[in-house]
Amino acid sequence: VQLQASGGGLVQAGGSLRLSCAASGRTFSSNYMAWFRQPPGKNREFVAEIAWGGQNTDYTDSVKGRFSISRDNAENTLYLQMNNLKPDDTAVYYCAAATTSFRPYYYLRYDHYPYRGKGTQVTVSS
């Protein structure tokens, strides 16, 4: 079972990127999923969440109105559309999946997720 984030890169402030998280080894269509990020020299932090059917989403305050989380269960893929990027968005971005269909009690704790992917670097220049 593997989650692999991709789509990161170097972008100027104000630009956009779309991250993808491809799952392999099993289907995650019934699982709650989330994005986290770890800025340089800082702790990993929660960014966005989505329930199994895409009907419930939420974001950390710093990205609300700029980021959008979505999923394509047929393709077993999670997305994070990031618009109006800022230098403070620079981080390694990770995806994770829970065993539940809706928010688990540990949703802010990346290390508690049973399925965690390799990250993708996002660098925003000023």
N, C-alpha and C positions, 0 to 999 in steps of 0.2 A: 504494500500500500504506500503510495507516494503522492505528495502534493508538491507541485513545482511552480513557483511564481516566476513570471517573466514580464517583459515590457518596460523595465526600468531603463534609465539612461540619463543623459545630461540635457537639461533644458533651461532656457532663460526664464527669469521671473515673469509671470504672466502667461506662461505657456501651459500646455496640456500634455498629459500622458495617460495611457490606458493600460493598467496592469491586468494580467490574466493569471489565474491559478488553475492549472490543469491537474485533475486527479486521475490516478491510474491504480489499478489493482482492486478497486471496488467502486461502487457507485455511492455518491454522496447526495443524491437527490432528496433524501429524507432527513438530511442533517443540517443543523444550524452551523453557519460558518462565519468567520470573522477575518478582518485584516488587522494586523499590528505593524508597528514600525519601531525601529531603534535608531534614533539620531546619534551621530558620533559623540562618544563620551557620555552618553546618557542611557537610562534604562529603557527597556522595551515598553511601548505604550499601546493601548487599544486605540484603533482608528475608526472602525466601522463594523456593523454586524448585520446579518440577514438571516431570517428564519428559512425553513426548508423550502417553502413555496414562494419566497420573495415578498410575502405579504407584510412582513414586519422588518423595518430597517431602522437603524439609529447610528449616530455619529458622535465622535468626540467634538466638543464645542469649537475647537480651532479649525475644523474642516467643514463644518456645516455650511451649506450653500455653495461649496466649491467642489466637494467630492460626492460621488454617487456610486453606491455598491449595487451590484446586480448579479444574477446568476442565470445560467442556461443549463437546466437539469438534463436536458436531452444530450448536451455535449459534455456534461459532468465538469463544468467550468465555472469558476467564480471570477468576477471582474471588479475593478475599481477604476472608475473614470475620475481623473484628477484634473480640474481646471483652475485657472488663475493661480498657478503654483507660486509659492513663496520660498525664499531661501530656508526658512524654518521647516519646510517640508522635507528637506534633505535628510535621508535616512535609508536604512535597509528595510524593505517592506516584506512582511511575511503573511502567509495565509494559514488558517487553522480551521479544523472541523471538530465539532463535538459529537458525542454519541446521541444527543438529544435532538429533537426537531425544532425546539424553541430555546430561548436563552437559558443556558445552564447557570447554576449558582456561581460558577468559577469564571464567568465570561470575560472578566478583566484580567485573568491570570493566564497568560500565554502558556506557561509551563504545565498547566493543568490539562490542556487540551490533549486528547489521545492521538490526534492526527495533526502534525505540524510540518510545514514545508520549508524547503530551502528558500532563502530570500532573494530579492532582486534590488539592486542599488538604484536609488533615485537621487540625483544631484541637481539642485536648482541654483543657478548662478544669478547674482544680482546685477 
